[in-house]
Amino acid sequence: MQRPGLCVACVAALAAGASSVARAEPLLVRNQHPVVALYGLPSPLPARLPPPDTTRIAGVVNWSNFADKVTEGEAGFTLDGEVVEARVHVDHAFGERLAVHGEVAYRHLSAGTLDGLIADWHEAFGLPNGSRTRLPEDQLLLQYYTGPTPMLYVDEGVSGVADIPIAIGYQLLADETGAVATWLSVKAPTGKAEDLTGSGAVDVAWSVAAEHRLAERWQIFGQANLAWLGDGDFLPDVQESYAWSALAGLTWNPWRTLDLTAQLEGNSAVLDTDFNGLDGAAVVLTLGVAYRTARAWQFDFGISEDVDADASPDFVLNLAVRRGF
């Protein structure tokens, strides 16, 4: 009698593992452009809300490096530096259809240490180095000018608590093959524009997130966002009033506890300066892997590259740890 019972337990465990496979989840990274990150374009949000009265927490580190310089007559800009952002995501479901999402982040801007490594990475894979060949290695300089007086100039490291987004989500659809949720987000101006930790304004965004299982080991996911940008303190004369972003991804599950994900994200400009690299419009590709343990922990690792060279950070390292309670 013990052997049949053991078999049933094994089958149940395998079924539980298999059911957890068919849940496509985006990597917790968005465009890490040092200007775009100040505004309320939402991070990836769940398409499938947590079970009722449960909480899911994720700790995320995004380590980005950027190097871009453009000069046109008396105008130009330089974005050269590195940002390490540590962010905590919390999702809590109040029922089958309603959940709240919140984030707290700390950002540190510095000259960094990755310039040499990234140049070697690009050379090894035949990727363009863009402006890196014209900028000093491991330098910090963010500037924007249209005449003799800079409108933006930062050459010393800064850090602090970033703006805090809070979102309310509603489950529109959820079954075994897919899920759709809609979210309303509000970003509070807890950061400071002078420290490049926030825009200095309240931003409001509406999002729709979806996931769908294509086959036993293949899933797709996506999200679309439209954000209203409040009047902020960071370059207010050239700030846009609205911005949009969207992401789409494909996940393959080669093994029941391991997922491989390709994720493509794009967003519109948040500034209007006629310099695409400064304005923030970009397309970013992230490739990542997720590993789930028997104790319900999930570990993510990803690397992002800009598809449009110099439009966004051309190297982002994404690390995350997630767990439900």
C-alpha positions, 0 to 999 in steps of 0.5 A: 500500500505504501508504494502506490501512495508514493507513486501518487505523491510523485505524480502530484509533485510532478503535476504541481511542478508542471503547472508552475511551468505554464506561467509566463513572467517577464523579467523585472527590468525596464528601460534603464536610460538615466532620464527615462527611469525618472518617469512613471513608465511602469515596470513589468506587472503581473498578468496573473494576480497572486492567489487570494490573500497572498503576497509575492515579494521580489528583490531586483538589482539593475546595473546599467552602463551608458555612454553617448555623446552628440554635438550639433553646432552649439547644442549637444549632450553627453550621457556617460556613467553607471547606475545601480538600482536596487528595487523591491516589488510587492504584490498582494491580492485582496481577492480573486480579482483585486490586487495592489502592487508597490515598489521601493527603490534606491538608485546610485549614479557613479562613474562606474567600473564596467566600461572596459568590460563592455567594450571587450564584450562588444568587440567579442560579439561584433556589436557597435561601441557607439560613442564609447570610442570618443569618451574617457573610460569610467567617467561620470558626466551628464550634460545637456546644452543649447548654448554657453550655459548647460541646462543639465550638468552632473559630474559627481556621484549621487544617490537616494531613494527613487520615486515610489509607484503604487498600482491597483490591479484587476483580473480581467481573465484567468484560466489554465491557458492564459491571463489578462490584468489591467493596472492603474499606477500612480508614481509619487515624487519621493525622489529628487530631480537634482539627484536623478532619483525622480522627476519631481512630479506625480505621474499616472499610468494605465497598463494592460498585461497578458500571458498565454501558453502556446504549448506545454513548454512555450509561453508568450507575454506582453504589456502595454502602458500609457502614462501621463507625466506631471509637470516635473523639475527635471528639464521642465521646458522640454518634458513631454506630457505623455509617454507610452511603452510596451513589452513582449516576450517569449519563454521556453521551458526546457526543464520544469524548473528552468525558463529561458526568456527573450524580452523586447521592450520599446518606449516613446520619448520623455523629453523633446530636445531633438536628440534621440539619445537624450530624449529616451525613445528606445528599443531594448532586448533582454535575454534571461534565465529563471530558476525555481527551487522546490521551496518556491524561490525563483532566481532571475538573471538577464542581460539587456542590450539596446537595439537602437545603438546609443538610444538607451544603456547598451548594457544592463545586468538584471538580477532578481529573487522572487517568492510568494507567501 
